[in-house]
């Protein structure tokens, strides 16, 4: 990577019960499972070893992200800075529904492709989520120009934000990230994705 590049290391939170059960929790606060806590510890060890030049650590205010960020903050002596725009996609009244119901019965993902301003369940639209999280990533990158920072956030919102940042497209559900995965977004000045969805540090965890 160029010496003067701004690098945003993107980390998805560890496993939750909702992840195991295939339930959308979005803005609903959810705890990490024991496996999720172990994933957070393993991710902290990996990132602290491979990216020791981190100067700041930002997190969504939800518990699953805060508890994923905490071990990394402890290892690097950083403060976890909470940022509301890093939170997950809010599906309003559809929170707590299964992915099967959202996909098969309510046609969530199908409608998102054609109606980026539609608000499923009275919650947020895909465009609003992409603008919110993508805008926050851009803003934080600009704040730390020429440095490396880490952001701990959520899978659904991050998928939309990456589409907005990299493709100018908020209508497709691409670049899905795994629990406790690590990716690097390099601004030079346009964003380029490097090392997407890295999970080798989680081998052996079940």
N, C-alpha and C positions, 0 to 999 in steps of 0.2 A: 504494500500500500504506500502511496506517496507520503513523504514525511509530514507534509502540511495538511493532510486529509483530515476531515472531521469524521469520526467513526461513532456510530450509535449501535451498541450491542443490545440486541433485542432478546429478551428472555420471556418465555411463557411460564405462567405459574405451574406449580406441581399438581399432581393428581388430587381430585376431589371425589366425594361420593357421587356427585352428579355426573362426573365424567364416566365413572364406572357403570352407572345406571342408564346412561344415554339420555340424560335430562338436561334441558336448557335452563341454566340458572342466571345467565346474563348479569343483571344488576343485583340479583339476590346474593347476599353474603353467605359464603360457604367456607367451611374449614378444609384444610388439607387432610387427607388420609395419612395413616402412618407411612405408607409408601410415598405419598406426596412430600412428607417432611424429610424422608431420606433422599428423595430426588432433589429437594432444595439444598440439602447439605452437600450432595455430590456435585451439583451445579456450582455451588459457591466455591468448592475446592478447585474445580476445573477452570472456572473463569478467573479466579485469583491467581492461578498459575500461568494461564495463557494470555491474560490481559491485565497484568499488574499495573498498567499505566492509567487505569480508570481514575477519573478525577471527580466524578459525581454519579450518584445512583438515584434514579427516580422510580416511583411505583404508583400504580393505581391505588386508591384508598381502600379497596376491598381486602378482606382478611387474607384470602388465598394468595394474593400478590404480595401483600406486606410480609407475610410469613415466609414466602419464597425469597424475598429480598433480604430479610434480616440476617441470615447466615453469611451472605456475601458482604454485607455492610460490616459485620463483625470482623471478617477476615481482612478486609482492606482498610478498616478504620474510617469508614465513610458513614455519613448520615443518610437515612432513607428519606428522601424528599417526596412527599405525597403530592400528586397532581391529578385533579379530578377528571381532566380530559383523557386520562389513560385508562378509564374504566371500560367495562365490557358493554357490548351491544344490548340495549334495554328493549325487550320485546313487550313491555307493558303487561297486558292481561294474559299474554301467552307465556309468561315466565312460568317455569315448572312443568311445561309440557315436554313430552318425549320427542327426540329427533324424528322418530318414525311418524308420529302424528303431525309434526311440523312439516315434514317433507311430503308424506303421502296424502294426508287429509286436508291440510291447510295450504299446501303448495307453496310454502315459504320460499324455498330456494328457486323454484321456477318463476315465481312472481318477481323476485328480486332482480332477475335478469332483464325483465321488461319494464319494471316500474321502480326506478331508483329513488323516487320521492315518496313511495308508499310507506305508511307507518304501520307495520304489522302489530296487531294487538293494541294499537293506540300508542305504541312506544316510539322508538326512533326510526327514521328512514335509513336505508343503506347509505345514501349520499351524506346525510347528517353525521353518521358514525365515521365514515371515511374522512370527511372534512375535519371532524373533531380530533380524532386520533392522529391522522396524517398531519394536520396543522400543528398539533402539539409536538410531534416528532421533529418537524421542520424548525419550529420555534426554539426547541431545546438544542438542536444541532447548531443553530445560529448563535445561541447564547454561549456555546462552548466551541466556537470555531477553532479548528486546528487541534482539538483534544479528543479524547475518547470518553464517552459516557455510557451508562447502561440504563435501560428502561425495562422494568418488569410489568408486563401487561397481559392481555387476554387473547385467546385464539381467534374468536369470531371477529372482533373489532380489528385485530391486526391484519387478518386476511383482506378486509375491505380497505384498510389504510394503505397496505402495500400495493393493491391494485390502483388506488388513486395516485400514490407517489410515483410508481414505476411505469404504469400504463395509461394513466389518465382515465381509468375505467373502474367504476364502482359497482358494476352490474354482475360480475362473475365471482364465484366462490372458489378462488384459486389460492395457491400457496398456503395450504393448511399446515399449521405448525403443531408439533407434538408437545405434550406436557413437559415442562422443564427443558425444552430445547433452546438452543442458542443460535442466533443468526447475527450477521454484521451488515449494517447499512452504511455504506461509505459515500460521503458527500464530496464531490470533486469538480464543480460544485453540485452537479446533478447527482441524485442518489443512484447508487449501484449496489445490488445485493450480492454479498459474498458469503460463502459458507452457510447456506440456508439450512435451517432445521437440523442443526448438529445435535446428535443424541448419543454418540459413542461413549460419552462419560457416564451414561446411565446403564451400561451393560451389567447384567447380573442382578438388577433390581426387578422384582416382580410383585 
